[in-house]
């Protein structure tokens, strides 16, 4: 799953794991690294105090900043990182990954998993735990797997699915030896099948109406299953409390309560300093200064798969011109944007070269630098050739129209404002006027869904290690998840063909080749990845920088004998 970050940068970091970065271009690339002590690859380190279940204390409360989102169904195209995290506290976590991406099956849901290939067709047999039951008493059986497939395979366009990739490779989900066994048959070989059923839907949630609307600012604990369930879902304050689920059949959750408190980032820092929160993210030098060195706390940092890109709406009249998009990208110094983001954090990262792979992953290539070179002078020549002539005020004109483009600014955080200001200054010398269009955080989903932007900065967080799977989600012209609308049927065909390559090394090489073609649409420009830095109360177990790992909710809690002066909660 690849979750969209539906918050401005300053707030994203407050609910996300610690991020480092992606492999850079050279100094000759698109706003390349300055080369001064910049690492060549991202960190693959994890830092989350991994603690065995029997070493975690029984009881206590874990409280962080967070809230529910407009769309709470993570399978829906409008589902976000926030939605995915809230969902995981009261729904199935059937398949997870280690920090480095190894698949882990949760026996409380799948008691046995068998994968085979016969005649070039892959078959997956999932045997479901006999005790597994949804909270409303409905057995979790093969029909839940089938319902999840049917809602996401693209055969019914009324389902607003986040991605159909992989689901559309399945030809059948059938009953096995009994109701507790699902037999999944693929057209060919699909190595990423585990991403499709890491969680699943209650069959009642898999109707068109419920899939699209039932989770809009609502929870449905009766359709959930797991060690925790909803205790209080306050639609007025945005606060959420999860409590132990008396209907859970597996390992008992260690916490008495897991609480999300709806606070802005600055208020979150103050709440952490006052002891009201158990962990918080420092998003800039000032917030890091405030939380660093507090008694009973520690800083946790490590690698994580985040990617933030500048998206160009190709449906906007001016940005429909590829020459304009290319010129704008050539004028953006990504190194300067990174310096703004990381100022005062004693942090450097190489610039991202891909929107689907990270530099710590095998097969990664810097595709951005292969197709784009930073060069404002060249940008001017291309705008000249495209008929955009400098006006008396320095703003270019064509057919009586000014070269004015909007930049949607969500929130009023200092980093967001500084980034917008830098982009404005970078584009002015080439004759492009950037107008800042401020928007409320709550409008994020509507802005994206209705494409009410020219340029917008938005990010994704990979929830699994299979980035090549998301090539179509990122670049296919017909996908809602492609915010830019760029592409063509011919390019879509090449993108989809990569999913049929069974050899992972060959597939990754082809994904890199095709991504370079997609980047030549000049509609999406990867800008940066991290950092995010957590200050955490000592003794908090299985929380922090986990990269691809999502610790099971029942394992999160407080060490039995926490180090340092922090008292157990």
C-alpha positions as CSV (number, residue, x, y, z in Angstrom):
1,X,0.0,0.0,0.0
2,X,1.2,3.5,-0.8
3,X,-0.5,6.1,1.3
4,X,-0.9,9.7,0.3
5,X,0.1,12.2,2.9
6,X,-3.0,14.3,3.3
7,X,-1.4,17.1,5.3
8,X,0.9,20.0,4.8
9,X,4.6,19.2,5.5
10,X,4.8,20.5,9.0
11,X,1.8,18.3,10.1
12,X,2.8,15.3,8.0
13,X,5.9,14.9,10.1
14,X,3.9,15.0,13.3
15,X,2.2,11.7,12.5
16,X,4.9,9.9,10.5
17,X,7.9,7.9,11.2
18,X,11.4,9.2,10.9
19,X,12.6,9.7,7.3
20,X,15.9,9.9,5.7
21,X,16.4,10.2,2.0
22,X,16.9,9.1,-1.5
23,X,19.9,8.8,-3.8
24,X,20.9,12.0,-5.4
25,X,21.7,13.4,-8.8
26,X,25.2,14.7,-9.2
27,X,25.8,18.4,-9.1
28,X,25.0,18.5,-12.8
29,X,21.5,17.1,-12.3
30,X,18.2,18.9,-11.7
31,X,19.1,21.1,-8.7
32,X,21.7,18.5,-7.7
33,X,23.4,18.0,-4.4
34,X,26.2,20.4,-3.5
35,X,28.4,17.3,-2.9
36,X,29.6,18.5,0.5
37,X,29.5,15.6,2.8
38,X,26.2,14.5,1.3
39,X,25.6,10.8,1.7
40,X,25.3,8.8,-1.5
41,X,22.4,6.6,-0.4
42,X,19.7,6.9,2.2
43,X,20.0,5.3,5.6
44,X,18.4,1.9,6.0
45,X,18.6,2.0,9.8
46,X,15.6,1.4,12.0
47,X,15.3,2.9,15.4
48,X,12.1,2.0,17.3
49,X,13.1,0.1,20.4
50,X,12.1,-3.4,19.2
51,X,11.0,-5.2,22.3
52,X,9.7,-8.8,22.6
53,X,6.0,-9.2,23.5
54,X,6.8,-10.7,27.0
55,X,9.0,-7.8,27.9
56,X,6.2,-5.3,27.4
57,X,4.2,-4.2,30.5
58,X,0.5,-5.1,30.7
59,X,-1.4,-1.9,30.9
60,X,-0.8,1.8,30.3
61,X,-1.9,4.4,27.8
62,X,-0.1,5.5,24.6
63,X,-1.0,9.0,23.4
64,X,0.1,10.9,20.2
65,X,-1.0,13.6,17.9
66,X,-3.4,12.3,15.2
67,X,-7.0,12.2,14.1
68,X,-9.3,10.6,11.6
69,X,-9.4,11.7,8.0
70,X,-12.2,12.6,5.6
71,X,-12.0,9.1,4.1
72,X,-11.2,6.4,6.6
73,X,-11.1,3.4,4.2
74,X,-7.5,2.9,3.2
75,X,-8.6,1.0,0.0
76,X,-10.3,4.1,-1.3
77,X,-8.5,6.4,-3.6
78,X,-9.0,9.2,-1.1
79,X,-7.5,7.1,1.8
80,X,-4.4,8.7,3.3
81,X,-1.6,7.8,5.6
82,X,-3.7,9.0,8.5
83,X,-6.5,6.7,7.5
84,X,-4.2,3.7,7.1
85,X,-2.8,4.2,10.6
86,X,-6.1,4.7,12.3
87,X,-7.5,1.7,10.4
88,X,-4.7,-0.5,11.6
89,X,-5.7,0.0,15.2
90,X,-9.1,-1.7,14.8
91,X,-8.8,-3.8,11.7
92,X,-6.8,-6.8,10.6
93,X,-3.0,-6.6,10.3
94,X,-2.7,-10.0,8.6
95,X,0.6,-9.5,6.7
96,X,3.4,-7.1,7.7
97,X,7.0,-6.6,6.8
98,X,10.3,-6.4,8.6
99,X,12.1,-3.0,8.4
100,X,14.1,-4.3,5.4
101,X,11.0,-5.7,3.7
102,X,10.8,-9.5,4.5
103,X,7.2,-10.7,4.5
104,X,5.7,-11.7,7.9
105,X,2.3,-13.6,8.1
106,X,0.3,-13.1,11.3
107,X,-1.0,-16.5,12.5
108,X,-3.9,-14.9,14.3
109,X,-5.4,-14.3,10.9
110,X,-3.6,-16.7,8.4
111,X,-2.7,-20.0,10.1
112,X,-1.1,-21.2,6.9
113,X,0.0,-19.7,3.6
114,X,1.1,-21.6,0.5
115,X,2.3,-20.2,-2.8
116,X,2.9,-22.2,-5.9
117,X,3.3,-21.8,-9.7
118,X,1.8,-24.2,-12.1
119,X,1.9,-23.7,-15.9
120,X,3.0,-20.1,-15.4
121,X,0.0,-19.3,-13.2
122,X,0.5,-18.4,-9.5
123,X,-1.8,-19.9,-6.9
124,X,-2.0,-18.6,-3.3
125,X,-3.8,-20.6,-0.7
126,X,-4.7,-18.8,2.5
127,X,-5.9,-20.8,5.4
128,X,-7.7,-18.5,7.9
129,X,-7.5,-19.0,11.6
130,X,-10.5,-20.9,12.9
131,X,-11.1,-18.3,15.6
132,X,-10.9,-15.3,13.3
133,X,-14.2,-13.4,13.5
134,X,-15.4,-9.9,12.7
135,X,-16.7,-8.0,15.7
136,X,-20.3,-8.3,14.5
137,X,-20.0,-12.1,14.7
138,X,-19.4,-12.7,11.0
139,X,-16.7,-15.4,10.5
140,X,-13.6,-14.2,8.7
141,X,-13.5,-16.6,5.8
142,X,-12.8,-16.8,2.1
143,X,-15.7,-14.4,1.3
144,X,-13.8,-11.6,3.0
145,X,-10.8,-12.2,0.6
146,X,-13.1,-12.4,-2.4
147,X,-15.0,-9.2,-1.4
148,X,-11.7,-7.3,-1.0
149,X,-10.6,-8.5,-4.5
150,X,-13.9,-7.7,-6.1
151,X,-14.0,-4.2,-4.7
152,X,-10.4,-3.4,-5.9
153,X,-10.0,-5.2,-9.2
154,X,-11.3,-2.5,-11.4
155,X,-14.1,-4.5,-13.0
156,X,-16.7,-2.2,-11.4
157,X,-15.7,1.4,-12.0
158,X,-18.1,2.6,-9.3
159,X,-15.6,1.5,-6.7
160,X,-13.3,4.4,-6.1
161,X,-10.3,2.1,-5.5
162,X,-6.9,3.4,-4.6
163,X,-5.2,0.9,-6.8
164,X,-6.3,-2.0,-9.0
165,X,-2.8,-3.2,-9.6
166,X,-2.3,-6.8,-8.6
167,X,-6.0,-7.3,-7.9
168,X,-6.6,-7.1,-11.7
169,X,-4.0,-9.9,-12.1
170,X,-6.3,-12.3,-10.2
171,X,-8.7,-14.4,-12.2
172,X,-10.5,-16.1,-9.3
173,X,-10.9,-16.2,-5.5
174,X,-12.6,-19.5,-4.6
175,X,-13.5,-21.5,-1.5
176,X,-10.9,-24.1,-0.6
177,X,-11.3,-27.2,1.5
178,X,-13.8,-25.3,3.7
179,X,-15.0,-21.8,4.3
180,X,-11.8,-21.0,6.2
181,X,-9.6,-21.4,3.1
182,X,-9.3,-19.0,0.2
183,X,-7.7,-20.1,-3.1
184,X,-6.4,-17.2,-5.2
185,X,-5.5,-17.7,-8.8
186,X,-3.5,-15.3,-10.9
187,X,-3.2,-14.8,-14.6
188,X,0.6,-15.2,-14.4
189,X,3.2,-14.7,-11.6
190,X,2.6,-11.8,-9.3
191,X,5.4,-11.6,-6.7
192,X,3.8,-8.7,-4.8
193,X,0.6,-10.6,-3.9
194,X,1.2,-10.1,-0.1
195,X,0.4,-6.4,-0.5
196,X,-3.1,-7.2,-1.7
197,X,-4.3,-8.8,1.5
198,X,-2.2,-7.3,4.3
199,X,-5.6,-6.2,5.6
200,X,-9.1,-6.9,4.2
201,X,-12.7,-5.7,4.1
202,X,-15.8,-7.1,5.9
203,X,-18.1,-8.3,3.0
204,X,-20.6,-5.7,4.1
205,X,-18.0,-2.9,3.7
206,X,-17.4,-4.1,0.1
207,X,-20.5,-2.8,-1.5
208,X,-20.1,0.3,-3.7
209,X,-21.9,2.6,-1.4
210,X,-20.2,1.4,1.8
211,X,-16.7,1.3,0.1
212,X,-17.0,4.9,-1.0
213,X,-19.1,6.5,1.7
214,X,-19.5,4.4,4.9
215,X,-16.1,5.4,6.3
216,X,-16.3,9.2,5.6
217,X,-15.5,10.6,9.0
218,X,-17.0,7.5,10.6
219,X,-15.7,4.3,12.1
220,X,-17.3,0.9,11.8
221,X,-15.9,-1.1,14.6
222,X,-18.5,-3.8,14.0
223,X,-16.8,-4.5,10.7
224,X,-13.3,-4.6,12.3
225,X,-11.3,-7.3,13.9
226,X,-8.2,-7.1,16.1
227,X,-6.8,-6.7,19.6
228,X,-8.3,-3.2,19.9
229,X,-11.6,-1.6,19.0
230,X,-13.0,1.9,19.1
231,X,-13.6,3.2,22.6
232,X,-14.5,6.8,21.6
233,X,-14.7,8.4,18.2
234,X,-15.3,12.1,18.8
235,X,-16.3,13.8,15.5
236,X,-16.4,17.2,17.2
237,X,-12.9,17.3,18.7
238,X,-11.3,14.8,16.2
239,X,-9.9,12.7,19.1
240,X,-10.0,8.9,19.0
241,X,-9.5,6.3,21.8
242,X,-9.0,2.6,21.2
243,X,-9.5,0.1,23.9
244,X,-8.9,-3.7,24.2
245,X,-11.3,-5.7,22.1
246,X,-13.2,-8.3,24.3
247,X,-13.9,-10.3,21.1
248,X,-10.2,-10.7,20.1
249,X,-9.0,-14.3,19.9
250,X,-5.2,-13.7,19.7
251,X,-2.5,-12.2,21.8
252,X,-4.0,-9.7,24.3
253,X,-3.1,-6.0,23.5
254,X,-0.6,-4.7,26.0
255,X,-2.1,-1.2,26.3
256,X,-5.2,-0.3,28.2
257,X,-5.8,2.6,25.8
258,X,-4.3,4.0,22.6
259,X,-5.3,7.7,22.2
260,X,-5.0,10.1,19.3
261,X,-5.4,13.8,20.1
262,X,-6.2,16.2,17.4
263,X,-3.6,19.0,17.8
264,X,-1.7,21.3,15.5
265,X,2.1,20.7,15.4
266,X,3.1,23.6,17.7
267,X,0.4,22.6,20.2
268,X,1.7,19.0,19.9
269,X,5.2,20.1,20.9
270,X,3.9,21.9,23.9
271,X,1.8,19.0,24.9
272,X,4.8,16.7,24.7
273,X,6.9,19.0,26.9
274,X,4.0,19.1,29.4
275,X,4.0,15.3,29.5
276,X,0.6,14.9,27.8
277,X,1.9,13.1,24.8
278,X,4.3,10.1,24.6
279,X,5.9,10.9,21.3
280,X,6.1,13.8,18.9
281,X,7.9,14.8,15.7
282,X,10.3,17.7,15.5
283,X,9.8,19.2,12.1
284,X,12.2,22.0,12.2
285,X,15.2,23.4,14.1
286,X,13.1,25.2,16.6
287,X,10.9,22.3,17.5
288,X,13.9,20.0,17.8
289,X,15.5,22.4,20.1
290,X,12.4,22.4,22.3
291,X,12.2,18.6,22.7
292,X,15.8,17.6,22.6
293,X,17.2,16.7,26.0
294,X,14.0,16.6,28.0
295,X,14.2,14.4,31.1
296,X,12.9,10.9,30.5
297,X,12.9,11.2,26.7
298,X,15.1,10.2,23.8
299,X,15.5,11.0,20.1
300,X,14.8,8.2,17.6
301,X,15.9,8.6,14.0
302,X,16.3,6.3,11.1
303,X,15.4,5.5,7.5
304,X,11.9,5.5,6.1
305,X,10.3,5.5,2.6
306,X,8.8,9.0,2.1
307,X,8.8,10.9,-1.1
308,X,7.5,14.4,-1.7
309,X,7.0,15.7,-5.2
310,X,5.9,18.9,-6.9
311,X,2.8,18.0,-9.0
312,X,1.8,19.9,-12.2
313,X,-1.8,19.9,-13.1
314,X,-1.7,19.2,-16.9
315,X,-5.4,20.0,-17.1
316,X,-4.6,23.7,-16.3
317,X,-4.6,25.7,-19.5
318,X,-1.0,27.0,-19.2
319,X,0.5,23.8,-17.8
320,X,-1.0,21.7,-20.6
321,X,2.0,23.0,-22.5
322,X,4.9,20.5,-21.9
323,X,7.4,23.1,-22.8
324,X,6.2,25.3,-19.9
325,X,6.4,22.4,-17.5
326,X,9.9,21.5,-18.6
327,X,11.1,25.1,-18.3
328,X,9.7,25.4,-14.8
329,X,11.4,22.1,-13.7
330,X,14.7,23.3,-15.2
331,X,14.5,26.4,-13.1
332,X,13.9,24.7,-9.7
333,X,17.0,24.3,-7.6
334,X,16.1,21.2,-5.6
335,X,19.2,21.7,-3.4
336,X,17.9,25.0,-2.2
337,X,14.5,23.5,-1.4
338,X,16.2,20.8,0.6
339,X,18.3,23.4,2.5
340,X,15.1,25.2,3.5
341,X,13.5,22.0,4.7
342,X,16.5,20.8,6.7
343,X,17.9,24.2,8.0
344,X,19.2,23.9,11.5
345,X,18.7,20.1,11.7
346,X,22.3,19.2,11.1
347,X,21.0,16.9,8.4
348,X,21.8,16.2,4.7
349,X,20.4,13.8,2.2
350,X,20.9,13.2,-1.5
351,X,18.1,14.3,-3.8
352,X,15.5,11.7,-4.8
353,X,15.9,10.3,-8.3
354,X,12.6,8.3,-8.4
355,X,9.0,8.5,-7.3
356,X,8.7,4.8,-6.7
357,X,12.0,3.4,-5.5
358,X,14.4,4.5,-2.7
359,X,18.2,4.6,-2.8
360,X,18.6,2.0,-0.1
361,X,16.7,-0.5,-2.3
362,X,18.2,-2.9,-4.8
363,X,17.9,-1.7,-8.4
364,X,17.3,1.9,-7.6
365,X,18.5,4.4,-10.2
366,X,18.5,8.2,-10.3
367,X,16.0,8.6,-13.1
368,X,15.4,12.3,-12.5
369,X,19.0,13.3,-13.4
370,X,18.8,11.1,-16.5
371,X,16.1,13.3,-18.0
372,X,16.4,16.7,-16.3
373,X,19.2,19.2,-15.8
374,X,19.0,22.3,-13.7
375,X,19.4,25.2,-16.1
376,X,17.4,28.5,-15.9
377,X,19.2,29.8,-19.0
378,X,18.0,26.8,-21.0
379,X,14.5,27.3,-19.6
380,X,14.4,30.8,-21.0
381,X,15.4,29.6,-24.5
382,X,12.6,27.0,-24.4
383,X,10.0,29.5,-23.3
384,X,11.2,31.8,-26.2
385,X,10.8,28.9,-28.6
386,X,7.3,28.1,-27.3
387,X,6.2,31.6,-28.0
388,X,6.3,33.0,-24.5
389,X,7.9,36.5,-24.9
390,X,9.0,38.7,-22.0
391,X,6.5,41.4,-21.1
392,X,7.3,45.0,-19.9
393,X,6.9,43.8,-16.3
394,X,9.2,40.8,-16.8
395,X,6.3,38.3,-16.9
396,X,6.1,36.5,-20.2
397,X,3.1,36.7,-22.4
398,X,1.6,34.7,-25.2
399,X,-1.6,35.4,-27.2
400,X,-2.4,38.2,-24.7
401,X,-2.1,35.9,-21.7
402,X,0.4,36.3,-18.8
403,X,2.5,33.3,-17.8
404,X,1.0,33.2,-14.3
405,X,0.7,29.9,-12.4
406,X,-0.9,29.2,-9.0
407,X,0.9,27.4,-6.2
408,X,-1.5,25.9,-3.6
409,X,-0.2,26.5,-0.1
410,X,-1.8,24.3,2.6
411,X,-1.5,25.7,6.1
412,X,0.7,28.5,7.4
413,X,3.8,26.6,8.7
414,X,7.1,28.4,8.3
415,X,8.6,25.6,6.1
416,X,5.7,25.6,3.8
417,X,5.8,29.4,3.4
418,X,9.5,29.4,2.9
419,X,9.3,26.7,0.2
420,X,6.6,28.7,-1.6
421,X,8.7,31.8,-1.4
422,X,11.7,30.1,-2.8
423,X,9.8,28.6,-5.7
424,X,8.4,32.1,-6.5
425,X,12.0,33.6,-6.5
426,X,13.3,30.7,-8.7
427,X,10.7,31.2,-11.4
428,X,10.7,35.0,-11.5
429,X,14.0,35.3,-13.5
430,X,12.7,33.1,-16.3
431,X,9.5,35.2,-16.6
432,X,7.0,33.0,-14.7
433,X,4.9,34.7,-12.0
434,X,3.9,32.3,-9.3
435,X,0.9,33.3,-7.3
436,X,0.4,31.8,-3.8
437,X,-3.1,30.4,-3.2
438,X,-3.6,29.7,0.4
439,X,-5.9,26.8,1.4
440,X,-7.1,25.3,4.6
441,X,-5.8,21.9,5.6
442,X,-9.3,20.5,5.6
443,X,-9.7,21.3,1.9
444,X,-6.8,19.0,0.9
445,X,-8.9,16.1,-0.3
446,X,-11.3,18.3,-2.2
447,X,-8.5,20.2,-3.9
448,X,-6.9,17.0,-5.1
449,X,-10.1,15.2,-6.1
450,X,-11.4,18.1,-8.2
451,X,-7.9,19.1,-9.4
452,X,-8.2,22.6,-8.1
453,X,-4.6,23.5,-8.4
454,X,-1.8,24.4,-10.8
455,X,1.1,23.3,-8.7
456,X,0.9,21.5,-5.4
457,X,3.4,19.8,-3.1
458,X,2.2,16.4,-1.9
459,X,3.9,13.2,-0.7
460,X,3.5,9.5,-0.4
461,X,4.7,7.0,2.2
462,X,5.3,3.4,1.0
463,X,3.7,0.9,3.4
464,X,5.5,-2.0,1.7
465,X,8.9,-2.6,0.0
466,X,7.5,-3.2,-3.5
467,X,7.8,0.3,-5.0
468,X,7.8,-1.0,-8.6
469,X,4.2,-2.2,-8.1
470,X,3.1,1.5,-7.9
471,X,4.5,2.6,-11.2
472,X,1.0,2.8,-12.7
473,X,-0.5,4.4,-9.7
474,X,2.1,7.2,-10.0
475,X,2.2,7.7,-13.8
476,X,-0.7,6.1,-15.6
477,X,-2.8,8.8,-17.3
478,X,-6.2,7.3,-16.3
479,X,-5.5,6.8,-12.6
480,X,-7.0,9.2,-10.0
481,X,-3.9,8.6,-7.9
482,X,-1.9,10.3,-10.7
483,X,-2.5,13.9,-9.6
484,X,-1.0,15.4,-12.7
485,X,-3.2,13.8,-15.3
486,X,-0.1,13.4,-17.5
487,X,0.7,10.5,-19.8
488,X,-0.7,8.7,-22.8
489,X,-2.3,5.4,-23.8
490,X,1.0,4.3,-25.3
491,X,2.9,5.1,-22.1
492,X,0.2,3.5,-20.0
493,X,0.7,0.3,-22.0
494,X,4.4,0.2,-21.3
495,X,3.8,0.9,-17.6
496,X,1.3,-1.9,-17.3
497,X,3.6,-4.3,-19.1
498,X,6.1,-4.0,-16.3
499,X,3.7,-5.8,-14.0
500,X,3.9,-9.0,-16.1
501,X,7.7,-9.4,-15.7
502,X,8.2,-12.2,-13.2
503,X,11.9,-11.8,-12.7
504,X,12.3,-9.0,-10.2
505,X,15.7,-7.8,-11.3
506,X,14.5,-7.6,-14.9
507,X,11.3,-5.9,-13.8
508,X,13.1,-3.3,-11.8
509,X,15.4,-2.5,-14.7
510,X,12.3,-2.1,-17.0
511,X,10.5,0.1,-14.4
512,X,13.5,2.4,-14.3
513,X,13.5,2.7,-18.1
514,X,9.8,3.4,-18.2
515,X,9.9,5.8,-15.3
516,X,12.5,7.9,-17.2
517,X,10.0,8.1,-20.1
518,X,7.2,9.1,-17.6
519,X,9.4,11.8,-16.1
520,X,9.9,13.3,-19.5
521,X,6.2,14.4,-19.3
522,X,7.7,16.9,-16.8
523,X,4.6,16.8,-14.7
524,X,6.0,15.4,-11.4
525,X,9.3,16.5,-9.8
526,X,10.6,14.6,-6.7
527,X,11.9,17.2,-4.3
528,X,13.0,15.6,-1.0
529,X,12.3,12.8,1.5
530,X,13.1,13.6,5.1
531,X,13.9,14.2,7.7
532,X,11.4,13.5,10.5
533,X,12.8,13.2,14.0
534,X,10.9,11.8,17.0
535,X,11.3,12.6,20.6
536,X,9.9,9.7,22.6
537,X,9.4,8.9,26.2
538,X,11.9,6.3,27.4
539,X,10.5,2.9,27.7
540,X,8.0,3.2,24.8
541,X,8.4,-0.1,23.0
542,X,8.1,-0.8,19.3
543,X,7.5,2.8,18.2
544,X,9.7,5.0,16.0
545,X,11.6,4.7,12.7
546,X,10.5,1.4,11.3
547,X,11.0,1.8,7.6
548,X,8.7,-0.8,6.0
549,X,7.8,-2.4,9.4
550,X,4.4,-1.8,11.1
551,X,4.6,-3.3,14.6
552,X,1.5,-5.2,15.5
553,X,-0.8,-3.1,17.7
554,X,-0.7,-5.7,20.5
555,X,3.1,-5.4,20.8
556,X,3.1,-1.6,21.3
557,X,3.4,-0.5,24.9
558,X,5.7,0.2,27.7
559,X,8.7,-1.8,28.7
560,X,8.3,-3.7,32.0
561,X,11.3,-1.9,33.4
562,X,11.8,1.3,31.4
563,X,15.2,2.8,31.6
564,X,15.8,6.3,32.9
565,X,13.5,8.4,35.1
566,X,10.3,8.1,33.1
567,X,7.6,6.4,35.1
568,X,5.4,3.8,33.5
569,X,2.1,5.2,32.2
